[in-house]
């Protein structure tokens, strides 16, 4: 019985950490450009697609950091 309760709490903790890390990762994606002329949805979407094509999904999550760095180079913070 104790092993079951411990396993259940461990599973809940792992789920909470997973959800927290997903929310944290989504909040770190740059969405404001330093150039006011480029700070619009059309330019953002175009730059995001360009970075996504340059760094395709790798399965390990490294592509997210690469895409964020790409967006930072384009002026998004």
C-alpha positions as CSV (number, residue, x, y, z in Angstrom):
1,X,0.0,0.0,0.0
2,X,2.8,2.4,0.9
3,X,4.5,1.7,-2.4
4,X,1.3,2.5,-4.3
5,X,0.9,5.9,-2.5
6,X,4.5,6.7,-3.1
7,X,4.3,5.8,-6.8
8,X,1.1,7.9,-7.1
9,X,2.7,11.0,-5.5
10,X,5.8,10.5,-7.7
11,X,3.6,10.4,-10.8
12,X,1.7,13.5,-9.8
13,X,5.0,15.3,-9.1
14,X,6.3,14.3,-12.5
15,X,3.1,15.5,-14.2
16,X,3.3,18.8,-12.4
17,X,6.9,19.3,-13.4
18,X,6.1,18.5,-17.0
19,X,3.2,21.0,-17.2
20,X,5.3,23.6,-15.5
21,X,8.2,23.2,-17.9
22,X,5.9,23.4,-20.9
23,X,4.4,26.6,-19.6
24,X,7.8,28.0,-18.8
25,X,9.1,27.1,-22.3
26,X,6.2,28.8,-24.0
27,X,6.6,32.0,-22.0
28,X,10.2,32.3,-23.0
29,X,9.5,32.5,-26.8
30,X,10.3,36.1,-28.0
31,X,7.3,38.1,-29.1
32,X,8.4,41.8,-29.2
33,X,10.7,43.2,-31.8
34,X,13.1,46.0,-30.9
35,X,12.3,47.7,-34.3
36,X,8.9,49.3,-34.0
37,X,8.3,49.0,-37.8
38,X,8.7,45.2,-37.6
39,X,6.7,44.7,-34.4
40,X,3.6,43.3,-35.9
41,X,1.9,39.9,-36.4
42,X,2.8,39.5,-40.1
43,X,6.5,40.0,-39.6
44,X,6.5,37.8,-36.4
45,X,4.8,35.0,-38.3
46,X,7.2,35.3,-41.2
47,X,10.2,35.3,-39.0
48,X,8.9,32.4,-36.9
49,X,8.3,30.3,-40.0
50,X,11.7,31.1,-41.3
51,X,13.3,30.0,-38.1
52,X,11.2,26.9,-38.0
53,X,12.3,25.9,-41.5
54,X,15.9,26.6,-40.6
55,X,15.7,24.4,-37.4
56,X,13.3,21.6,-37.9
57,X,11.9,19.5,-35.1
58,X,14.7,17.3,-33.7
59,X,12.7,15.3,-31.2
60,X,15.0,16.1,-28.3
61,X,13.9,19.7,-27.8
62,X,17.1,21.3,-29.0
63,X,15.3,22.9,-31.9
64,X,13.3,25.2,-29.5
65,X,16.5,26.8,-28.2
66,X,17.8,27.2,-31.7
67,X,14.6,28.8,-32.9
68,X,14.6,31.2,-29.9
69,X,18.2,32.2,-30.7
70,X,17.2,32.6,-34.4
71,X,14.3,34.9,-33.4
72,X,16.7,36.9,-31.1
73,X,19.0,37.5,-34.0
74,X,16.1,38.8,-36.0
75,X,15.4,41.4,-33.3
76,X,12.7,39.6,-31.3
77,X,13.0,39.6,-27.5
